[in-house]
Amino acid sequence: MGSVPRANGDEPFLAGVGDTLHAIEAVGVALLLRAPDAPQLDAAAVVVTPLGSGVVENVRLDDEVFATANAYRSGRVVGALPMDIMSGHPELSAFAPFPYAVGSAPVFAGGRRPAGTLTAFWQRPYGGPQPWELAGLASGARRLTRELTRRARAGTPPVPPPVPVVVAADTEVSGNVTSTAPHLYHLHKLAVLLSSAADTRKAVQMTVQRLTGGFGALGAVVTSLSGRQLRVLGQQGCSGRFAAELDGAALSDGSPEADAVATRRQCVLSPADPRAAGRLADASGPGERVSGDRTAEGAFWVVVPLLSGQRVIGTCSMAFDAGRDNLVAEQSVLTALATLLGQALERTRLLDGQHALAARLQRILLPGTLAGHPRLTSASRYLSATSGIEIGGDWYEMIRLPGGGVALVVGDVEGHNVPAAVVMGQLRGAMRAYAAEGHGPGTLLARSDRLLVGLDTDLFATCCCVALDPEHGTAEIATAGHPPPLLRTPDGGYPALGVVPGPPLGVAATGADFPVRRLDLAPGSLLALYTDGLASAVDGELPPRALEEGVADGLGLGELCDLLTDPDAAGAPPHHHDDAALLLVRYEGRYEGRAA
């Protein structure tokens, strides 16, 4: 593992970054570029010394503390003190082994706005970058700007890779990496990523991505032990046939992975070993390729058992170019990697099981179907942002009323635990009973408030209740410390509803008042009821833009719900690590509606 492969064309970047590091005597320098699919800067090329493992690879554009974000937004050279960085981002102390002073200079690619930054790190407990250091950093940024501009004009605008190219500061760009600094850097980053992984899929994805993009593996596959069989959890760079054969393979079949499980030791396959044939993706095969200009020819495999305590829980298999040297000298890196991955998989598998149980309980507490009406079309979604056995207190409901109307209810009980779920179930059942008696939104909330006050709990709840009369096209709305519905009119307007909110349920010792607002609805009007997991941090309401983009694309209500509750979807509202309940109801007027 002595020579880390680098993508063709990276040499000018690495040379510029490396020369800057030496000129300003930094412990690490990174070129960060604007990510194409997220509002952040991602590291593209990093040059490090053994003290530079704390280089930050990803920085949000709106960050107010990191010099990287400030330099990008302002277009100026910016420095930051170690104490300011740690006070603004205390989580850095968990993975930055030293306090760092940071300086950052913008880089451009022919445009007026920066394409990214050149950011330097100095291992320094006190004081920020010196003027001469920032001047040298600015000089390096100008050099990289010329290279970025040349590439942009040639039709290859800069885009950061999933994993940055990392080389040691004591390495010539054209030579072999003899320092272990890049490997220790990637091992450190992987340890940080795995410590925060909340599910097995994500942990495996991050591992194989770092193996192929950072450690230079030609391919990698991770398996888990299920009874007497191996199950593939994820792979990259492997052939589809090999992955299919490995998935479900018995421990008795004599595969290298089975040997690693049985012996609890690493298994190394030389390129001449027939068991190594056909494992890597064929560079010429459809949809399959090996990273860079490397081929599946002449690769050796290292298969390591994944341990949790004294138990083998799976394997990690990695392919490397046969020309790589110093493999024996760097066995400790592979051993440490396998240990980290084994511990992470044991933890995430436990979380997966707990989360599945919590999700099942949550589904039991929420309605299986929505009460329909021929003049209404409806859809709903619930998105859990909790992990493990935690259960959220968000809920939604549609209830048929005695007079032919429909009550819409969305609420949120404080907390993410079993007591919150119990209170949510009590409130939901009580509201259904009160609505069945024919009470309007104000009375329904008032009675629910008295119920919650009478319960022996310190929890409170917020709630929005709407009574729809589909026959006459009217809506009565009352809220208890909850944002009002978002109303989209047929002409695309989003009028203010003028709802006067009442207090949250369960906070007032005496009876509270919940004012009711009456509205007329035109056919085609769309109501969105939601909890604060979908609300904007600015005004606490669902941004109309998020809803409008889906409507403009002609999405049905079910698809619109999927868009609004997908935290990774373009145009989706911001998610604040909280549960989200969403209920969409469109008044169709004389047209037949349906549940989506």
C-alpha positions as CSV (number, residue, x, y, z in Angstrom):
1,M,0.0,0.0,0.0
2,G,3.0,2.2,-0.4
3,S,2.0,4.1,-3.5
4,V,-1.3,5.9,-3.5
5,P,-2.7,6.1,-7.0
6,R,-3.8,9.6,-8.1
7,A,-6.3,10.6,-10.8
8,N,-4.7,11.8,-14.0
9,G,-4.5,15.6,-14.2
10,D,-4.2,16.2,-10.4
11,E,-0.5,17.0,-10.5
12,P,-0.8,20.8,-11.1
13,F,-3.3,21.0,-8.2
14,L,-1.1,18.9,-5.9
15,A,2.1,20.8,-6.8
16,G,0.4,24.1,-6.1
17,V,-1.1,23.0,-2.8
18,G,2.2,21.3,-1.8
19,D,4.4,24.4,-2.7
20,T,2.0,26.6,-0.7
21,L,2.3,24.3,2.4
22,H,6.1,24.5,2.3
23,A,6.1,28.2,1.7
24,I,3.9,29.0,4.7
25,E,5.1,26.2,7.0
26,A,1.6,24.8,7.5
27,V,0.8,21.3,8.7
28,G,-2.0,20.8,6.1
29,V,-3.3,22.7,3.1
30,A,-6.5,21.8,1.2
31,L,-8.1,23.0,-2.0
32,L,-11.8,23.0,-1.5
33,L,-14.3,23.4,-4.4
34,R,-18.0,24.2,-4.5
35,A,-20.0,21.0,-4.4
36,P,-22.3,20.6,-7.4
37,D,-25.2,19.2,-5.4
38,A,-25.1,20.8,-2.0
39,P,-24.5,24.2,-0.4
40,Q,-21.0,23.4,0.8
41,L,-17.3,23.3,-0.1
42,D,-15.7,19.9,-0.4
43,A,-11.9,19.1,-0.4
44,A,-10.5,18.1,-3.8
45,A,-6.8,18.0,-3.1
46,V,-5.0,17.8,0.3
47,V,-1.3,17.9,1.2
48,V,-0.6,16.9,4.8
49,T,2.2,16.4,7.3
50,P,1.7,13.8,10.1
51,L,0.1,16.7,12.2
52,G,-2.4,17.6,9.5
53,S,-5.1,14.9,10.1
54,G,-7.5,17.6,11.4
55,V,-8.0,19.2,8.0
56,V,-11.7,19.9,7.6
57,E,-13.0,18.3,4.3
58,N,-16.5,19.7,4.1
59,V,-17.7,23.2,5.1
60,R,-21.2,24.6,4.7
61,L,-21.4,27.9,2.7
62,D,-23.4,29.6,5.5
63,D,-21.0,28.8,8.3
64,E,-20.0,31.9,10.3
65,V,-17.0,30.4,12.0
66,F,-14.8,28.6,9.5
67,A,-12.4,30.8,7.6
68,T,-13.1,28.7,4.5
69,A,-16.8,29.8,4.3
70,N,-16.0,33.4,5.1
71,A,-13.3,33.6,2.4
72,Y,-15.7,32.0,-0.1
73,R,-18.5,34.4,0.6
74,S,-16.4,37.6,0.9
75,G,-13.8,36.8,-1.9
76,R,-11.0,37.9,0.5
77,V,-8.2,36.2,2.5
78,V,-9.5,35.4,6.0
79,G,-7.9,34.1,9.1
80,A,-9.4,32.4,12.2
81,L,-8.2,31.9,15.7
82,P,-8.2,28.4,17.3
83,M,-10.3,29.5,20.2
84,D,-12.9,31.0,17.9
85,I,-13.1,27.8,15.8
86,M,-13.5,25.5,18.9
87,S,-16.0,27.7,20.5
88,G,-18.1,27.9,17.4
89,H,-17.7,24.2,16.6
90,P,-17.0,22.3,19.8
91,E,-17.6,19.0,18.0
92,L,-14.2,19.5,16.3
93,S,-12.5,18.6,19.5
94,A,-13.7,15.0,19.0
95,F,-11.7,14.6,15.7
96,A,-9.2,17.4,15.5
97,P,-6.2,16.1,17.4
98,F,-4.7,19.6,17.9
99,P,-5.9,23.2,18.0
100,Y,-5.5,24.8,14.6
101,A,-5.2,28.3,13.4
102,V,-6.8,28.5,10.0
103,G,-6.3,30.8,7.0
104,S,-8.3,30.7,3.7
105,A,-8.0,32.5,0.4
106,P,-10.6,32.4,-2.5
107,V,-9.7,30.7,-5.8
108,F,-11.5,31.5,-9.0
109,A,-12.1,29.6,-12.3
110,G,-12.7,32.5,-14.7
111,G,-15.8,33.9,-13.1
112,R,-16.5,36.7,-10.7
113,R,-17.6,34.4,-7.9
114,P,-15.1,32.1,-6.2
115,A,-14.9,28.5,-7.3
116,G,-13.6,27.5,-3.9
117,T,-10.8,28.2,-1.5
118,L,-7.3,27.3,-0.6
119,T,-7.3,26.7,3.1
120,A,-4.2,26.2,5.4
121,F,-4.0,24.8,8.9
122,W,-1.3,25.5,11.5
123,Q,-0.9,23.5,14.6
124,R,-1.1,26.4,17.1
125,P,-2.8,26.6,20.4
126,Y,-3.0,30.4,20.5
127,G,-3.0,33.2,17.9
128,G,-4.1,33.3,14.3
129,P,-2.2,33.2,11.0
130,Q,0.6,35.7,10.6
131,P,0.5,38.3,7.8
132,W,3.3,36.7,5.9
133,E,1.5,33.3,6.1
134,L,-1.7,34.8,4.7
135,A,0.3,36.6,2.0
136,G,1.9,33.3,1.0
137,L,-1.5,31.6,1.0
138,A,-2.9,34.3,-1.2
139,S,0.0,33.7,-3.6
140,G,-0.8,30.0,-3.8
141,A,-4.4,30.8,-4.4
142,R,-3.5,32.9,-7.4
143,R,-1.4,30.1,-8.8
144,L,-4.3,27.7,-8.5
145,T,-6.7,30.2,-9.9
146,R,-4.7,30.3,-13.1
147,E,-4.9,26.5,-13.4
148,L,-8.6,26.4,-12.5
149,T,-9.3,29.1,-15.1
150,R,-7.4,27.2,-17.8
151,R,-9.4,24.1,-17.1
152,A,-12.7,25.9,-17.1
153,R,-11.9,27.5,-20.5
154,A,-11.0,24.1,-21.8
155,G,-14.4,22.8,-20.9
156,T,-13.5,21.0,-17.7
157,P,-14.8,23.1,-14.8
158,P,-13.5,22.0,-11.4
159,V,-15.7,19.5,-9.5
160,P,-14.6,17.9,-6.1
161,P,-14.3,14.1,-6.1
162,P,-16.2,12.1,-3.4
163,V,-12.9,11.6,-1.6
164,P,-10.1,14.1,-1.9
165,V,-6.7,13.2,-3.3
166,V,-4.3,13.3,-0.4
167,V,-0.5,13.2,-0.6
168,A,2.2,13.6,2.0
169,A,4.1,16.9,2.3
170,D,7.5,15.2,1.9
171,T,6.5,13.5,-1.4
172,E,7.3,14.7,-4.9
173,V,4.2,14.7,-7.0
174,S,5.9,12.5,-9.7
175,G,7.2,10.0,-7.2
176,N,6.0,7.4,-4.8
177,V,4.4,8.1,-1.4
178,T,6.7,6.6,1.2
179,S,5.1,8.5,4.1
180,T,2.2,6.9,5.9
181,A,0.6,10.4,6.5
182,P,-2.0,10.0,3.7
183,H,-3.1,6.6,5.0
184,L,-3.3,7.8,8.6
185,Y,-5.2,10.8,7.4
186,H,-7.8,8.7,5.6
187,L,-7.9,6.3,8.6
188,H,-8.6,9.2,10.9
189,K,-11.3,10.6,8.6
190,L,-13.0,7.2,8.3
191,A,-12.9,6.8,12.1
192,V,-14.7,10.1,12.5
193,L,-17.3,9.2,9.8
194,L,-18.0,5.8,11.3
195,S,-18.4,7.2,14.8
196,S,-21.4,9.3,13.6
197,A,-22.9,6.7,11.2
198,A,-26.5,5.9,12.3
199,D,-27.2,3.0,10.0
200,T,-25.3,0.1,8.5
201,R,-25.9,1.1,4.9
202,K,-24.3,4.5,5.5
203,A,-21.3,3.0,7.4
204,V,-20.6,0.5,4.6
205,Q,-21.0,3.1,1.9
206,M,-18.6,5.5,3.6
207,T,-16.0,2.7,4.1
208,V,-15.9,1.4,0.5
209,Q,-15.9,5.0,-0.8
210,R,-12.9,5.8,1.4
211,L,-11.1,2.6,0.5
212,T,-11.4,3.1,-3.2
213,G,-11.1,6.9,-3.3
214,G,-8.6,7.4,-0.4
215,F,-6.6,4.2,0.1
216,G,-6.5,3.5,-3.6
217,A,-8.2,0.1,-3.6
218,L,-9.3,-1.1,-7.0
219,G,-12.4,-2.6,-5.5
220,A,-13.8,-3.4,-2.1
221,V,-16.7,-5.5,-0.7
222,V,-18.0,-5.7,2.9
223,T,-20.0,-8.7,4.1
224,S,-21.8,-9.6,7.4
225,L,-22.1,-13.0,8.9
226,S,-25.7,-14.3,9.0
227,G,-25.9,-17.7,10.6
228,R,-23.6,-19.9,8.4
229,Q,-23.8,-17.6,5.4
230,L,-22.2,-14.3,4.2
231,R,-24.3,-11.4,3.1
232,V,-23.0,-8.6,1.0
233,L,-23.6,-5.2,2.7
234,G,-22.0,-3.1,0.0
235,Q,-19.3,-3.0,-2.7
236,Q,-17.5,-0.8,-5.2
237,G,-15.4,-1.8,-8.1
238,C,-16.4,-5.4,-8.0
239,S,-18.0,-7.5,-10.7
240,G,-21.7,-8.1,-10.4
241,R,-21.1,-11.8,-10.8
242,F,-18.6,-12.0,-7.9
243,A,-20.9,-9.9,-5.7
244,A,-23.9,-12.1,-6.5
245,E,-21.9,-15.3,-5.8
246,L,-20.6,-13.9,-2.5
247,D,-24.0,-12.8,-1.3
248,G,-25.4,-15.9,0.5
249,A,-22.2,-17.9,0.2
250,A,-21.9,-20.7,2.8
251,L,-19.0,-20.7,5.2
252,S,-18.2,-24.2,4.0
253,D,-17.5,-23.2,0.4
254,G,-13.8,-22.5,0.9
255,S,-13.9,-18.9,-0.3
256,P,-11.2,-16.5,1.0
257,E,-13.9,-14.7,3.0
258,A,-14.9,-18.0,4.6
259,D,-11.3,-18.7,5.4
260,A,-10.9,-15.3,7.0
261,V,-14.0,-16.0,9.2
262,A,-12.8,-19.5,10.2
263,T,-9.2,-18.6,11.0
264,R,-9.9,-15.0,12.2
265,R,-6.8,-13.9,10.2
266,Q,-6.2,-11.9,7.1
267,C,-6.2,-13.8,3.8
268,V,-4.0,-12.5,1.0
269,L,-4.6,-13.6,-2.7
270,S,-1.8,-13.1,-5.1
271,P,-2.7,-12.1,-8.7
272,A,-1.8,-15.7,-9.7
273,D,-4.3,-17.2,-7.3
274,P,-7.3,-18.6,-9.3
275,R,-9.6,-17.5,-6.6
276,A,-8.8,-13.8,-7.4
277,A,-10.0,-14.2,-11.0
278,G,-13.3,-12.4,-11.9
279,R,-13.6,-10.5,-8.7
280,L,-13.0,-7.0,-10.1
281,A,-15.3,-5.2,-12.5
282,D,-14.2,-5.4,-16.1
283,A,-13.2,-2.0,-17.3
284,S,-14.7,-2.8,-20.7
285,G,-17.9,-4.2,-19.3
286,P,-21.2,-2.3,-19.6
287,G,-21.7,-0.1,-16.6
288,E,-18.7,-1.5,-14.8
289,R,-15.3,0.1,-14.6
290,V,-12.2,0.3,-12.4
291,S,-11.3,3.7,-11.0
292,G,-8.9,5.7,-13.0
293,D,-6.8,4.1,-15.7
294,R,-6.1,0.9,-13.7
295,T,-7.3,-2.5,-14.8
296,A,-8.4,-5.7,-13.1
297,E,-5.2,-7.4,-14.3
298,G,-2.5,-8.0,-11.8
299,A,-4.4,-7.2,-8.7
300,F,-4.0,-8.9,-5.3
301,W,-6.7,-9.1,-2.7
302,V,-6.5,-8.7,1.1
303,V,-9.5,-10.2,3.0
304,V,-9.7,-9.2,6.7
305,P,-12.2,-10.5,9.3
306,L,-14.3,-7.9,11.0
307,L,-14.4,-8.5,14.8
308,S,-16.6,-7.2,17.5
309,G,-14.9,-8.3,20.7
310,Q,-14.1,-11.9,20.2
311,R,-16.8,-12.5,17.6
312,V,-16.3,-12.5,13.8
313,I,-19.3,-10.5,12.4
314,G,-18.2,-10.2,8.7
315,T,-15.4,-9.5,6.3
316,C,-13.9,-6.7,4.3
317,S,-12.1,-7.6,1.1
318,M,-9.9,-5.1,-0.8
319,A,-8.1,-5.3,-4.1
320,F,-4.8,-3.4,-4.7
321,D,-2.6,-3.1,-7.7
322,A,0.2,-5.7,-7.7
323,G,2.7,-2.9,-8.2
324,R,2.0,-1.4,-4.8
325,D,4.9,-1.7,-2.4
326,N,5.3,-1.7,1.4
327,L,2.2,-3.7,2.0
328,V,3.7,-5.6,4.9
329,A,4.9,-2.4,6.5
330,E,1.4,-1.1,6.5
331,Q,-0.5,-4.1,7.8
332,S,-1.3,-2.0,10.9
333,V,-3.4,0.4,8.9
334,L,-5.5,-2.4,7.5
335,T,-5.9,-4.0,10.9
336,A,-7.0,-0.7,12.4
337,L,-9.4,-0.1,9.6
338,A,-11.0,-3.6,10.1
339,T,-11.3,-2.9,13.8
340,L,-13.0,0.4,13.3
341,L,-15.4,-1.1,10.7
342,G,-16.2,-4.1,12.9
343,Q,-17.1,-1.9,15.9
344,A,-19.1,0.4,13.7
345,L,-21.1,-2.4,12.1
346,E,-21.9,-4.0,15.5
347,R,-23.2,-0.6,16.7
348,T,-25.2,0.2,13.6
349,R,-26.8,-3.2,13.3
350,L,-28.1,-2.8,16.9
351,L,-29.4,0.7,15.9
352,D,-31.0,-0.7,12.8
353,G,-32.9,-3.2,14.8
354,Q,-34.0,-0.7,17.4
355,H,-35.0,1.8,14.7
356,A,-37.0,-0.8,12.9
357,L,-38.9,-1.6,16.1
358,A,-39.5,2.0,16.8
359,A,-40.8,2.6,13.2
360,R,-43.1,-0.4,13.6
361,L,-44.5,1.0,16.8
362,Q,-44.9,4.4,15.2
363,R,-46.9,3.0,12.3
364,I,-49.2,1.3,14.8
365,L,-49.9,4.6,16.5
366,L,-50.6,6.4,13.3
367,P,-53.7,5.9,11.1
368,G,-53.4,3.2,8.5
369,T,-55.7,5.0,6.1
370,L,-57.1,8.4,5.8
371,A,-60.9,9.0,6.1
372,G,-61.9,9.9,2.5
373,H,-64.6,12.2,1.1
374,P,-65.7,12.3,-2.6
375,R,-64.9,16.0,-2.8
376,L,-61.4,15.8,-1.2
377,T,-58.1,14.4,-2.4
378,S,-55.6,13.7,0.4
379,A,-52.2,12.3,1.1
380,S,-50.0,12.0,4.2
381,R,-46.4,11.1,5.2
382,Y,-44.5,10.6,8.4
383,L,-40.7,11.0,8.4
384,S,-38.8,9.8,11.5
385,A,-35.6,11.7,12.2
386,T,-34.8,9.7,15.4
387,S,-32.5,6.8,15.8
388,G,-32.5,3.7,18.0
389,I,-35.6,3.0,20.1
390,E,-36.7,6.6,20.3
391,I,-40.2,7.3,19.2
392,G,-41.5,10.7,18.1
393,G,-44.7,12.4,19.2
394,D,-45.8,13.8,15.8
395,W,-49.2,12.6,14.4
396,Y,-51.8,13.4,11.7
397,E,-55.4,12.4,11.4
398,M,-58.5,12.8,9.1
399,I,-61.8,12.2,11.0
400,R,-65.3,12.0,9.5
401,L,-67.7,14.4,11.3
402,P,-71.3,13.6,12.1
403,G,-72.6,16.4,9.7
404,G,-70.7,15.0,6.7
405,G,-67.6,17.2,7.1
406,V,-64.0,16.1,7.8
407,A,-61.7,17.1,10.6
408,L,-58.0,17.5,9.8
409,V,-55.6,17.2,12.7
410,V,-51.8,17.5,12.9
411,G,-49.9,17.7,16.2
412,D,-46.6,17.3,18.0
413,V,-46.0,16.1,21.5
414,E,-42.8,17.3,23.1
415,G,-40.0,14.8,23.2
416,H,-38.8,11.7,21.4
417,N,-39.4,8.9,23.8
418,V,-42.0,6.4,25.0
419,P,-43.9,8.9,27.3
420,A,-44.3,11.2,24.3
421,A,-45.7,8.4,22.1
422,V,-48.1,7.4,24.9
423,V,-49.4,10.9,25.3
424,M,-49.7,11.2,21.5
425,G,-51.8,8.1,21.5
426,Q,-54.0,9.4,24.3
427,L,-54.5,12.7,22.5
428,R,-55.2,11.1,19.2
429,G,-57.9,8.8,20.7
430,A,-59.5,11.6,22.7
431,M,-59.7,14.0,19.6
432,R,-61.3,11.3,17.6
433,A,-64.0,10.9,20.3
434,Y,-64.5,14.6,20.7
435,A,-64.8,15.1,16.9
436,A,-67.3,12.2,16.7
437,E,-69.5,14.1,19.2
438,G,-69.7,17.0,16.7
439,H,-67.4,19.5,18.4
440,G,-65.7,22.2,16.3
441,P,-61.9,22.9,16.2
442,G,-61.9,25.4,19.1
443,T,-63.9,23.1,21.4
444,L,-61.9,20.1,20.3
445,L,-58.6,21.8,21.3
446,A,-60.1,23.1,24.5
447,R,-61.2,19.7,25.7
448,S,-57.9,18.1,24.6
449,D,-56.1,20.8,26.6
450,R,-58.1,20.0,29.7
451,L,-57.4,16.3,29.2
452,L,-53.6,16.8,28.9
453,V,-53.6,19.1,32.0
454,G,-55.4,16.3,33.9
455,L,-52.9,13.7,32.9
456,D,-49.9,13.3,35.3
457,T,-47.3,14.5,32.8
458,D,-45.0,17.4,32.3
459,L,-45.3,17.1,28.5
460,F,-47.1,19.6,26.3
461,A,-48.3,19.4,22.7
462,T,-48.9,21.7,19.8
463,C,-51.8,21.1,17.4
464,C,-53.6,22.4,14.3
465,C,-57.2,21.5,13.7
466,V,-59.3,22.2,10.6
467,A,-62.9,21.4,10.1
468,L,-63.8,21.1,6.4
469,D,-67.3,21.3,5.0
470,P,-66.8,20.0,1.5
471,E,-70.5,20.5,0.6
472,H,-70.2,24.3,1.1
473,G,-66.5,24.8,0.6
474,T,-65.7,26.2,4.0
475,A,-62.9,25.6,6.6
476,E,-62.7,26.5,10.3
477,I,-59.2,26.6,11.7
478,A,-57.9,26.7,15.2
479,T,-54.3,26.1,16.5
480,A,-52.6,25.4,19.8
481,G,-49.1,26.8,19.7
482,H,-48.8,25.3,16.2
483,P,-48.2,26.9,12.8
484,P,-51.4,27.4,10.7
485,P,-51.9,25.4,7.5
486,L,-50.3,26.6,4.3
487,L,-53.1,27.4,1.8
488,R,-52.5,27.4,-1.9
489,T,-55.3,29.0,-3.8
490,P,-56.2,27.8,-7.4
491,D,-54.5,30.8,-8.9
492,G,-51.2,30.0,-7.1
493,G,-51.5,32.5,-4.3
494,Y,-50.5,31.9,-0.7
495,P,-52.7,34.2,1.4
496,A,-52.1,34.9,5.1
497,L,-54.9,33.1,7.0
498,G,-55.0,35.4,10.0
499,V,-55.3,32.6,12.5
500,V,-54.9,33.7,16.1
501,P,-53.1,30.9,17.8
502,G,-54.0,29.6,21.2
503,P,-51.4,28.3,23.7
504,P,-49.9,24.8,23.5
505,L,-52.0,22.0,25.0
506,G,-51.2,21.2,28.6
507,V,-49.4,24.4,29.6
508,A,-52.3,26.4,31.2
509,A,-53.7,25.5,34.6
510,T,-57.0,27.1,33.7
511,G,-59.1,26.7,30.6
512,A,-57.4,28.3,27.5
513,D,-59.2,29.9,24.6
514,F,-58.6,28.7,21.0
515,P,-60.0,31.2,18.5
516,V,-61.5,29.9,15.3
517,R,-60.9,31.4,11.9
518,R,-63.5,30.7,9.1
519,L,-62.4,30.6,5.5
520,D,-64.1,30.0,2.1
521,L,-62.3,27.6,-0.2
522,A,-62.5,27.7,-4.0
523,P,-62.3,24.4,-5.8
524,G,-58.7,23.4,-6.3
525,S,-57.5,24.9,-3.0
526,L,-54.7,23.0,-1.4
527,L,-54.2,22.8,2.4
528,A,-50.9,21.7,3.9
529,L,-50.8,20.8,7.6
530,Y,-47.4,20.0,9.0
531,T,-45.2,19.7,12.1
532,D,-42.1,21.7,12.8
533,G,-39.8,19.2,11.3
534,L,-40.7,20.7,7.9
535,A,-40.8,24.3,9.1
536,S,-38.4,27.0,8.2
537,A,-36.0,28.1,10.9
538,V,-36.7,31.7,10.0
539,D,-40.4,32.0,10.6
540,G,-41.4,28.5,11.8
541,E,-43.6,27.9,8.7
542,L,-43.5,25.6,5.7
543,P,-41.8,27.6,2.8
544,P,-44.3,28.1,0.0
545,R,-41.5,27.7,-2.6
546,A,-41.1,24.1,-1.5
547,L,-44.8,23.4,-2.2
548,E,-44.9,25.5,-5.4
549,E,-42.1,23.7,-7.1
550,G,-43.8,20.4,-6.8
551,V,-47.1,21.8,-7.9
552,A,-45.5,23.4,-10.9
553,D,-43.9,20.1,-11.9
554,G,-47.4,18.5,-12.0
555,L,-46.8,16.2,-9.1
556,G,-49.8,14.4,-7.5
557,L,-50.3,14.8,-3.8
558,G,-48.6,11.5,-2.9
559,E,-45.5,12.5,-5.0
560,L,-45.7,16.0,-3.5
561,C,-45.6,14.5,0.0
562,D,-42.6,12.4,-1.0
563,L,-40.8,15.5,-2.2
564,L,-41.5,17.6,0.9
565,T,-40.4,14.8,3.3
566,D,-37.3,13.8,1.4
567,P,-34.4,15.6,3.1
568,D,-32.1,15.0,0.1
569,A,-34.6,16.1,-2.6
570,A,-33.9,19.3,-4.5
571,G,-36.5,21.9,-3.5
572,A,-37.4,20.2,-0.3
573,P,-37.8,22.3,2.8
574,P,-35.0,22.3,5.4
575,H,-35.1,19.5,7.9
576,H,-33.9,20.2,11.4
577,H,-33.2,16.7,12.7
578,D,-36.8,16.4,13.9
579,D,-39.7,14.2,13.1
580,A,-42.0,15.5,10.4
581,A,-45.7,14.8,9.8
582,L,-47.4,16.1,6.7
583,L,-51.1,16.1,5.6
584,L,-52.1,17.5,2.2
585,V,-55.7,17.9,1.4
586,R,-57.1,19.4,-1.8
587,Y,-60.7,20.6,-2.1
588,E,-62.0,19.4,-5.4
589,G,-65.4,21.1,-5.3
590,R,-67.8,19.2,-7.5
591,Y,-65.1,16.9,-8.8
592,E,-64.6,13.5,-7.2
593,G,-61.6,13.4,-4.9
594,R,-59.6,10.4,-3.6
595,A,-56.9,9.5,-1.0
596,A,-53.4,9.4,-2.5
